[in-house]
Amino acid sequence: MDTRPNVLLLVTDQERYDLSTPDGPDVRTTGYDRLQAEGMRFERAYTPISICTSARASLLTGLYPHNHGMLNNCHGNEAVLRNLPERFPTFARRLQADGYETSYVGKWHVGRDQRPEHFGFDQYQGTDSNVLDDTLRAYHRSFGIDSDEIELEDESYTDHPDDPDLVSATLPIPIEATRTYYYTELTIDRLRRYANDANDGTPFLHRLDYPGPHHPYVVPEPYASMYDPVEIEPWSSYSETFDGKPRIHELQLANRGDRSFDWDDWAPIVSKYFGYVSLIADQVDRLLAALDELGLTENTVVVHTSDHGDFTGSHRQFNKGPLMYEETYHLPLVVRWPDVVEPGSVCTEFVRLHDLMPMILDIAGLDAPSGIDGRSIRPLLEGSTPADWPQRVFAEYHGDEFGFYSQRMLANHRFKYVHNAFDIDELYDHDADPHELRNLIDHPEYESVRHSLQEALLEEMGRTHDPFLEWTEKALR
């Protein structure tokens, strides 16, 4: 009988790190709290890039974006690649070939013309966007709801005069009729099938990708009014002045459509974001209860993470990128592995989203493919830190809807350095300035720190075969 662990991978879209931490805002995160109490929480998990398609491709392949080629989102006219090249190994394809049953529910967003079935998942149910697809329409009808008759309430929009984007709203339907609940139901149904097939000894990999808490932050009651905007204090970084920062930081207010927003505008939006996180965390709690009920808990590794974070008003910004702040690069990551991970443990080592690809293979007893950038974090899960574990993290950005703006980032336990190819660089001292408000790039007392981080950045670019190394070296040396 195959006794290898099952894997349940839970990926959210654009979830901030700080909302589910003990010292973060007072947000109800029931399912996340249980996972942390029974698993390991990672304090320094980072995405390799703060944009959906690129980060998701990295999670799937274990590669940095500059190595898998999906440099920006695949759906727009500006997409560098429409689809992820199928030549790259993926964790799902490897597990599928080694006898795992594999399935996927929810958001995909890795390619226009491909779906999870192209990369190793036997079954897929979901969609790439917030568009009402036929399956969700049918689900709504089971509640007596006509999808086309749903009228949002309490809406907030960006300040683009000709084409404002929806930012947040109240969804006037039952919790049970939402897409978030529906995807949870599909996953629980899949878990039931696996439990019924458990006697044949086949392990499973199931991935659930929630479309939230990505904007628009549209949630039903009681989540829509769970957090009083009046009681939500401005983020510490909301006092951003853009003094000494790259010009794109202030231009983003116009690009994203929040130039006219003050905190009275942001507070009700943030309250909906908080509500969205609570809605998803409650669904995770339902999933954990289902694992208990079905007798799957003890042999199932549960992983929760996100593709990247969200500004939600931090630094006065909406959405994400091209700004390499902690709010969008720092990730939530929790792993529960009964009898292996110490319950309630916290890891302070640097890990990356693309480290999960080799980790999942490692859990299944499989070697990682040669040439990937990720490294299995299994030793950390088992309570040991290899002597050569990296004490820094490297990340990148290649532009988005507003044109290319090449960036590279190198951070250690105290400092962060950002190289902006077309503007001034950034240097932040997280001990003195945890909210990254003061750019120290030209401060004479930090000259040696700057040079050290620049050299470390170039080392990482060389080690990972970054094609921009040649030009970055000329700029920094």
Backbone torsions as a table, in degrees:
resi	resn	phi	psi	omega
1	MET	NA	136.2	180.0
2	ASP	-78.2	114.4	-177.5
3	THR	-103.1	11.4	179.0
4	ARG	-62.9	149.1	-176.1
5	PRO	-66.8	148.7	165.2
6	ASN	-75.9	160.6	177.2
7	VAL	-130.8	124.6	172.9
8	LEU	-114.2	108.6	-177.5
9	LEU	-102.5	119.0	-177.8
10	LEU	-111.4	113.7	-177.0
11	VAL	-117.9	123.8	174.2
12	THR	-97.0	170.5	-177.7
13	ASP	-117.4	112.9	174.0
14	GLN	70.2	47.3	178.7
15	GLU	-100.3	127.5	178.6
16	ARG	-67.9	147.3	176.3
17	TYR	-66.5	-40.7	-165.8
18	ASP	-75.0	-14.7	-174.1
19	LEU	-73.3	-22.9	-178.5
20	SER	-111.5	17.5	177.7
21	THR	-95.0	154.1	-177.4
22	PRO	-58.1	-31.1	-176.8
23	ASP	-104.3	16.6	179.9
24	GLY	-87.2	-171.4	177.5
25	PRO	-57.9	157.0	-177.3
26	ASP	-79.3	79.4	-178.3
27	VAL	-117.3	134.4	179.8
28	ARG	-73.1	119.5	-178.2
29	THR	-133.6	64.2	-169.3
30	THR	-54.8	-57.1	-177.7
31	GLY	-64.7	-38.5	177.7
32	TYR	-63.5	-39.4	179.8
33	ASP	-61.7	-41.3	179.3
34	ARG	-65.8	-43.1	178.3
35	LEU	-59.0	-42.2	179.9
36	GLN	-66.7	-38.5	-179.8
37	ALA	-67.9	-27.7	-176.1
38	GLU	-107.4	-1.2	-177.2
39	GLY	-138.1	-154.2	-179.4
40	MET	-115.4	128.3	175.2
41	ARG	-98.8	134.8	-179.6
42	PHE	-100.8	122.4	-177.9
43	GLU	-82.1	-19.9	-175.3
44	ARG	-131.5	58.9	173.6
45	ALA	-97.0	137.4	-175.6
46	TYR	-134.3	147.4	170.9
47	THR	-83.0	148.8	175.8
48	PRO	-75.1	-15.5	-178.7
49	ILE	-163.6	142.6	-175.1
50	SER	-98.1	65.9	173.7
51	ILE	-158.5	144.5	-164.0
52	CYS	-59.4	-63.4	-174.0
53	THR	-55.9	-47.9	-175.9
54	SER	-62.2	-46.3	-179.2
55	ALA	-65.9	-40.2	-179.3
56	ARG	-67.4	-36.2	175.6
57	ALA	-66.2	-36.2	177.3
58	SER	-66.3	-42.8	176.6
59	LEU	-57.9	-41.6	-176.2
60	LEU	-71.2	-37.7	-170.8
61	THR	-105.7	-18.2	-174.7
62	GLY	77.6	17.7	-176.0
63	LEU	-115.5	151.4	168.7
64	TYR	-68.5	154.4	179.1
65	PRO	-55.5	-37.7	-178.9
66	HIS	-67.3	-11.0	176.9
67	ASN	-103.0	-26.6	175.3
68	HIS	-95.5	-15.2	170.9
69	GLY	92.4	-10.1	178.0
70	MET	-85.7	83.6	-170.8
71	LEU	-81.6	-19.6	177.0
72	ASN	-149.9	-175.2	-177.0
73	ASN	-63.9	146.0	-172.0
74	CYS	-87.1	-11.6	-169.1
75	HIS	-89.7	-19.0	-173.2
76	GLY	-93.0	171.0	177.7
77	ASN	-64.4	-23.4	-177.0
78	GLU	-87.6	4.4	-177.3
79	ALA	-58.3	130.2	175.7
80	VAL	-70.8	-44.1	174.0
81	LEU	-128.4	138.1	176.7
82	ARG	-77.2	-29.9	-174.4
83	ASN	-141.0	151.0	174.8
84	LEU	-72.5	126.0	178.0
85	PRO	-55.8	132.6	-174.0
86	GLU	-78.2	-2.3	-179.7
87	ARG	-73.5	-15.7	-176.2
88	PHE	-80.7	133.7	173.5
89	PRO	-64.2	148.7	174.9
90	THR	-128.9	157.2	180.0
91	PHE	-63.8	-35.0	-179.5
92	ALA	-67.7	-41.6	-179.8
93	ARG	-64.2	-39.8	179.7
94	ARG	-67.1	-42.8	179.2
95	LEU	-67.7	-39.5	178.3
96	GLN	-59.2	-44.2	-179.5
97	ALA	-68.7	-21.8	-177.9
98	ASP	-101.5	17.8	170.3
99	GLY	102.2	0.2	176.8
100	TYR	-78.3	144.3	165.5
101	GLU	-83.3	137.1	-174.0
102	THR	-128.8	141.6	179.6
103	SER	-151.4	161.4	-173.1
104	TYR	-147.4	133.7	175.4
105	VAL	-131.3	135.8	171.0
106	GLY	111.4	-152.8	-174.9
107	LYS	-69.3	143.5	179.0
108	TRP	-113.0	-80.5	172.1
109	HIS	61.5	36.2	174.6
110	VAL	-108.5	-16.4	178.3
111	GLY	-166.5	154.6	-178.9
112	ARG	-75.4	-41.6	-169.5
113	ASP	-107.0	1.8	179.5
114	GLN	-116.1	163.6	175.6
115	ARG	-135.8	175.2	-179.1
116	PRO	-53.7	-28.9	179.1
117	GLU	-59.7	-26.4	178.6
118	HIS	-72.0	-16.1	-172.0
119	PHE	-124.0	20.4	169.4
120	GLY	113.9	6.3	178.2
121	PHE	-100.8	127.4	-178.1
122	ASP	-68.2	-38.7	-174.7
123	GLN	-129.4	141.5	176.7
124	TYR	-140.1	132.1	172.9
125	GLN	-135.2	119.6	180.0
126	GLY	161.6	-165.3	-179.8
127	THR	-156.5	166.5	-176.1
128	ASP	-91.1	-10.3	-170.2
129	SER	-143.8	-175.3	176.8
130	ASN	-87.8	7.3	177.1
131	VAL	-64.6	141.6	179.6
132	LEU	-76.7	102.9	178.7
133	ASP	-83.5	171.2	-174.4
134	ASP	-62.0	-37.2	-178.2
135	THR	-67.3	-39.1	178.6
136	LEU	-70.8	-35.8	175.5
137	ARG	-60.4	-43.5	178.5
138	ALA	-64.7	-38.1	177.9
139	TYR	-63.4	-43.1	176.4
140	HIS	-59.3	-41.8	-179.1
141	ARG	-61.4	-28.9	178.1
142	SER	-66.7	-16.1	175.0
143	PHE	-103.4	7.8	-177.7
144	GLY	74.4	25.6	-176.6
145	ILE	-109.0	129.6	171.4
146	ASP	-91.0	114.1	-174.7
147	SER	-54.7	-35.8	-176.5
148	ASP	-76.3	-11.4	-179.4
149	GLU	-98.0	-1.1	179.7
150	ILE	-70.5	123.6	179.1
151	GLU	-114.4	115.1	-179.1
152	LEU	-64.9	153.8	-179.7
153	GLU	-124.4	156.9	174.2
154	ASP	54.7	48.3	-173.3
155	GLU	-80.8	146.7	171.0
156	SER	-124.1	140.0	-178.1
157	TYR	-129.0	158.5	171.6
158	THR	-67.9	168.7	-175.4
159	ASP	-96.2	19.1	172.3
160	HIS	-62.5	121.0	-173.0
161	PRO	-66.9	-34.5	-174.7
162	ASP	-95.2	-29.5	-175.0
163	ASP	-145.1	69.3	-178.6
164	PRO	-67.7	143.3	178.2
165	ASP	-98.7	140.9	175.2
166	LEU	-68.8	130.3	179.8
167	VAL	-104.7	-45.6	-178.3
168	SER	-155.6	160.6	179.0
169	ALA	-171.9	167.3	171.5
170	THR	-96.8	132.7	-179.0
171	LEU	-98.8	110.8	-171.9
172	PRO	-83.5	55.5	175.3
173	ILE	-135.4	163.2	179.1
174	PRO	-63.4	153.6	175.7
175	ILE	-52.0	-42.4	-174.4
176	GLU	-66.0	-15.3	-179.0
177	ALA	-97.2	0.3	-177.2
178	THR	-78.7	159.4	177.0
179	ARG	-61.9	-38.2	-179.5
180	THR	-61.1	-45.4	178.4
181	TYR	-67.4	-40.5	-179.0
182	TYR	-60.7	-45.9	178.9
183	TYR	-65.1	-33.3	175.5
184	THR	-65.8	-42.4	177.7
185	GLU	-61.4	-42.6	178.7
186	LEU	-61.5	-38.2	179.2
187	THR	-69.9	-42.5	178.1
188	ILE	-62.1	-39.2	176.4
189	ASP	-61.4	-41.1	178.4
190	ARG	-65.6	-40.2	177.8
191	LEU	-62.7	-38.0	177.2
192	ARG	-61.2	-41.6	179.3
193	ARG	-63.9	-42.1	178.8
194	TYR	-65.0	-39.6	179.3
195	ALA	-63.5	-39.6	179.3
196	ASN	-67.9	-25.5	179.7
197	ASP	-95.4	6.2	-171.1
198	ALA	-61.4	-29.2	-176.3
199	ASN	-67.1	-17.4	179.4
200	ASP	-84.5	-2.6	172.5
201	GLY	78.3	14.1	-178.1
202	THR	-91.1	118.9	177.0
203	PRO	-74.9	162.2	-178.7
204	PHE	-129.2	154.6	167.9
205	LEU	-121.0	120.4	175.2
206	HIS	-125.8	132.2	178.3
207	ARG	-116.7	128.1	176.5
208	LEU	-118.7	117.9	178.8
209	ASP	-111.3	106.1	176.7
210	TYR	-73.2	142.5	178.4
211	PRO	-75.5	-10.5	-179.8
212	GLY	-114.1	174.8	5.5
213	PRO	-85.5	32.1	173.4
214	HIS	-55.7	144.3	175.6
215	HIS	-65.4	157.7	-1.9
216	PRO	-71.2	137.3	-178.7
217	TYR	-79.8	83.8	-175.7
218	VAL	-111.9	112.0	-172.9
219	VAL	-135.5	152.9	178.9
220	PRO	-85.3	170.0	169.1
221	GLU	-73.8	149.2	7.1
222	PRO	-85.5	0.9	-175.0
223	TYR	-68.2	-32.1	-177.0
224	ALA	-62.9	-29.7	-179.3
225	SER	-119.7	19.9	-178.3
226	MET	-67.4	-28.2	-177.0
227	TYR	-122.2	121.6	-177.7
228	ASP	-74.6	118.6	179.8
229	PRO	-54.7	-33.1	-178.3
230	VAL	-62.7	-29.2	-176.4
231	GLU	-91.3	-3.0	-179.0
232	ILE	-89.7	116.0	-179.9
233	GLU	-78.5	148.0	175.7
234	PRO	-58.5	145.5	173.7
235	TRP	-57.4	149.8	178.3
236	SER	-60.0	-32.0	-179.7
237	SER	-82.4	-0.9	179.9
238	TYR	-67.1	-16.6	178.5
239	SER	-79.7	15.1	179.1
240	GLU	-52.6	132.0	177.2
241	THR	-110.1	-12.6	-176.5
242	PHE	69.3	7.7	179.0
243	ASP	-66.3	125.4	179.0
244	GLY	75.0	10.4	-179.3
245	LYS	-100.9	160.3	173.5
246	PRO	-56.5	144.5	-173.7
247	ARG	-60.9	-29.0	-178.5
248	ILE	-60.4	-26.4	-178.3
249	HIS	-60.6	-45.6	179.3
250	GLU	-77.5	-34.2	177.3
251	LEU	-61.5	-28.3	-178.7
252	GLN	-61.3	-26.8	178.9
253	LEU	-60.9	-40.0	177.6
254	ALA	-76.5	-40.8	179.5
255	ASN	-58.9	-45.0	-176.4
256	ARG	-84.8	-19.4	176.5
257	GLY	90.5	29.5	177.7
258	ASP	-125.0	23.7	-178.1
259	ARG	-60.3	-35.4	-176.7
260	SER	-88.7	-3.4	-175.9
261	PHE	-71.7	135.7	165.6
262	ASP	-115.2	-175.4	-174.5
263	TRP	-66.0	-27.5	176.0
264	ASP	-63.9	-27.6	173.9
265	ASP	-79.4	-40.3	-175.2
266	TRP	-72.4	-38.4	-172.6
267	ALA	-55.2	-48.1	177.8
268	PRO	-66.7	-28.7	176.4
269	ILE	-69.0	-45.9	178.4
270	VAL	-61.2	-36.7	179.8
271	SER	-62.6	-36.3	177.1
272	LYS	-69.6	-38.0	177.2
273	TYR	-62.2	-45.1	175.9
274	PHE	-57.4	-44.4	179.5
275	GLY	-61.9	-38.0	179.7
276	TYR	-64.4	-43.7	178.0
277	VAL	-61.5	-42.3	179.1
278	SER	-64.5	-39.7	177.5
279	LEU	-58.8	-47.8	-178.7
280	ILE	-66.9	-42.9	-179.5
281	ALA	-61.5	-35.1	176.2
282	ASP	-67.7	-33.8	176.5
283	GLN	-69.7	-36.6	175.0
284	VAL	-62.2	-38.0	176.2
285	ASP	-60.7	-38.5	176.7
286	ARG	-65.3	-38.5	178.5
287	LEU	-64.5	-42.3	179.5
288	LEU	-65.4	-37.7	176.5
289	ALA	-65.4	-37.6	178.2
290	ALA	-64.8	-41.1	176.4
291	LEU	-59.6	-42.0	176.9
292	ASP	-59.9	-51.3	-175.7
293	GLU	-61.1	-35.4	-175.7
294	LEU	-89.9	0.9	178.7
295	GLY	72.0	26.2	-176.3
296	LEU	-103.8	-7.2	-171.5
297	THR	-59.5	-48.0	-170.9
298	GLU	-66.2	-25.4	-177.7
299	ASN	-114.9	25.5	179.6
300	THR	-126.1	123.2	172.9
301	VAL	-84.3	125.0	179.2
302	VAL	-109.5	128.1	-179.6
303	VAL	-123.1	129.7	173.2
304	HIS	-121.9	129.6	174.8
305	THR	-154.6	-173.3	177.1
306	SER	-137.3	165.1	178.1
307	ASP	-76.1	-33.5	177.8
308	HIS	-171.6	179.7	-177.4
309	GLY	-97.2	-156.0	-173.1
310	ASP	-154.4	139.3	178.8
311	PHE	-74.6	-47.3	-176.9
312	THR	42.5	46.0	176.4
313	GLY	98.7	-16.2	175.8
314	SER	-61.9	140.5	-174.0
315	HIS	53.6	22.7	179.2
316	ARG	65.5	19.3	-173.1
317	GLN	-104.1	156.0	174.3
318	PHE	-115.3	139.5	174.7
319	ASN	76.9	-127.1	-177.7
320	LYS	-158.6	167.1	172.8
321	GLY	47.8	153.1	-1.1
322	PRO	-90.6	73.0	177.9
323	LEU	-133.9	126.1	-170.1
324	MET	-97.3	50.2	178.6
325	TYR	-83.6	162.3	-178.4
326	GLU	-59.7	-34.1	-175.8
327	GLU	-58.4	-27.4	-177.9
328	THR	-110.9	-16.8	-179.5
329	TYR	-102.1	-23.2	179.9
330	HIS	-83.8	128.2	-171.6
331	LEU	-112.1	149.5	163.2
332	PRO	-74.5	138.9	174.4
333	LEU	-152.2	123.0	176.0
334	VAL	-135.3	137.4	177.0
335	VAL	-127.8	125.4	174.2
336	ARG	-110.9	121.3	178.5
337	TRP	-137.4	95.0	-176.0
338	PRO	-53.1	137.0	178.3
339	ASP	70.8	2.0	176.0
340	VAL	-120.7	-54.0	179.5
341	VAL	-85.2	132.8	176.7
342	GLU	-69.1	122.9	-179.4
343	PRO	-58.6	136.9	177.2
344	GLY	74.0	14.4	-178.7
345	SER	-82.8	157.6	-179.4
346	VAL	-130.1	130.5	177.9
347	CYS	-106.5	131.2	-178.8
348	THR	-106.1	7.5	178.4
349	GLU	-79.7	155.2	175.3
350	PHE	-72.9	131.4	172.1
351	VAL	-136.1	159.4	-177.8
352	ARG	-123.1	156.5	179.3
353	LEU	-55.6	-40.6	-177.1
354	HIS	-75.7	-4.5	171.4
355	ASP	-72.8	-16.4	-178.5
356	LEU	-71.9	-26.5	178.2
357	MET	-60.8	-57.0	177.6
358	PRO	-67.6	-27.5	176.9
359	MET	-61.7	-45.6	-179.4
360	ILE	-62.9	-40.4	176.6
361	LEU	-64.0	-41.4	-179.9
362	ASP	-62.0	-41.9	178.1
363	ILE	-59.1	-36.1	-179.5
364	ALA	-85.2	3.4	179.5
365	GLY	80.5	21.5	-177.2
366	LEU	-111.3	145.6	176.0
367	ASP	-77.6	148.2	175.2
368	ALA	-72.8	147.2	176.6
369	PRO	-65.2	151.5	179.1
370	SER	-69.9	148.9	173.9
371	GLY	88.1	1.5	178.8
372	ILE	-84.7	163.6	-179.5
373	ASP	-92.4	-22.7	-178.5
374	GLY	-75.9	159.7	178.3
375	ARG	-135.4	132.2	-177.2
376	SER	-59.8	136.1	177.8
377	ILE	-96.9	14.3	-179.9
378	ARG	-55.3	-42.7	178.6
379	PRO	-55.8	-38.7	178.4
380	LEU	-65.1	-39.4	178.5
381	LEU	-63.2	-32.2	-179.2
382	GLU	-85.9	1.8	173.8
383	GLY	93.1	11.8	178.2
384	SER	-126.3	147.7	179.2
385	THR	-115.4	115.6	177.2
386	PRO	-55.8	146.4	-176.7
387	ALA	-61.0	-27.2	-177.9
388	ASP	-99.5	19.7	-179.5
389	TRP	-65.9	134.4	-174.8
390	PRO	-61.4	139.5	176.6
391	GLN	-104.9	25.8	178.4
392	ARG	-155.7	166.3	179.9
393	VAL	-135.3	143.0	-176.9
394	PHE	-118.9	139.3	179.0
395	ALA	-147.1	172.9	-173.0
396	GLU	-149.7	170.9	173.6
397	TYR	-156.6	143.5	-173.7
398	HIS	-126.4	9.8	179.3
399	GLY	105.3	164.7	-177.0
400	ASP	-145.6	-142.1	-174.4
401	GLU	-60.8	-21.7	-171.6
402	PHE	-102.6	19.3	178.1
403	GLY	102.0	166.0	-174.8
404	PHE	-78.6	140.4	-178.8
405	TYR	-150.8	85.5	-170.4
406	SER	-68.2	132.5	179.6
407	GLN	-138.3	150.7	170.4
408	ARG	-137.5	146.6	-176.3
409	MET	-130.8	141.8	173.0
410	LEU	-134.7	123.4	-179.5
411	ALA	-130.1	142.9	169.9
412	ASN	-118.5	-162.9	-173.3
413	HIS	-71.1	-10.6	178.7
414	ARG	-124.6	-40.4	-170.6
415	PHE	-114.5	153.8	171.0
416	LYS	-128.9	131.7	176.2
417	TYR	-119.6	133.0	178.1
418	VAL	-122.7	124.0	175.1
419	HIS	-96.7	117.4	177.6
420	ASN	-105.8	111.6	-170.3
421	ALA	-61.4	-26.7	-173.7
422	PHE	-118.8	19.8	179.6
423	ASP	-160.8	-172.1	178.9
424	ILE	-68.2	151.4	177.5
425	ASP	-82.2	175.3	-178.8
426	GLU	-129.6	145.2	175.5
427	LEU	-142.6	125.5	-178.1
428	TYR	-126.3	138.9	175.6
429	ASP	-102.4	103.4	-174.1
430	HIS	-70.0	-21.0	175.6
431	ASP	-70.1	-44.1	-177.7
432	ALA	-88.3	-24.0	-171.7
433	ASP	-144.5	70.7	-175.0
434	PRO	-63.8	-17.7	-177.2
435	HIS	-100.2	6.8	171.1
436	GLU	56.9	50.7	179.8
437	LEU	-96.8	-22.3	-174.1
438	ARG	-115.6	112.8	178.2
439	ASN	-80.9	116.7	-174.8
440	LEU	-100.7	17.2	-170.9
441	ILE	-59.3	-31.3	-179.7
442	ASP	-105.7	9.0	-178.0
443	HIS	-74.5	124.0	-175.1
444	PRO	-61.5	-30.1	-178.8
445	GLU	-71.7	-13.9	-178.6
446	TYR	-109.4	15.6	-176.4
447	GLU	-62.0	-44.7	-178.9
448	SER	-67.1	-36.4	176.2
449	VAL	-62.2	-44.9	-179.7
450	ARG	-59.2	-47.3	-178.9
451	HIS	-63.3	-40.7	179.8
452	SER	-63.0	-43.0	180.0
453	LEU	-70.5	-35.1	177.5
454	GLN	-64.0	-42.3	177.8
455	GLU	-65.3	-40.6	178.4
456	ALA	-64.1	-37.6	177.5
457	LEU	-62.3	-46.4	-179.9
458	LEU	-62.9	-36.4	176.5
459	GLU	-61.5	-44.5	-180.0
460	GLU	-66.1	-39.5	178.6
461	MET	-63.9	-39.1	177.4
462	GLY	-68.9	-42.3	-178.1
463	ARG	-63.7	-33.6	-177.4
464	THR	-99.1	10.3	176.9
465	HIS	58.9	43.0	178.6
466	ASP	-70.0	121.5	-176.5
467	PRO	-66.5	-15.3	179.5
468	PHE	-85.3	-0.2	-175.6
469	LEU	-56.5	-44.3	-177.4
470	GLU	-54.4	-44.6	-176.5
471	TRP	-78.1	-35.5	179.7
472	THR	-67.0	-39.5	176.4
473	GLU	-58.1	-41.7	-179.6
474	LYS	-65.3	-33.4	-179.2
475	ALA	-76.5	-33.1	-171.5
476	LEU	-99.1	-13.8	-177.0
477	ARG	-115.4	NA	NA
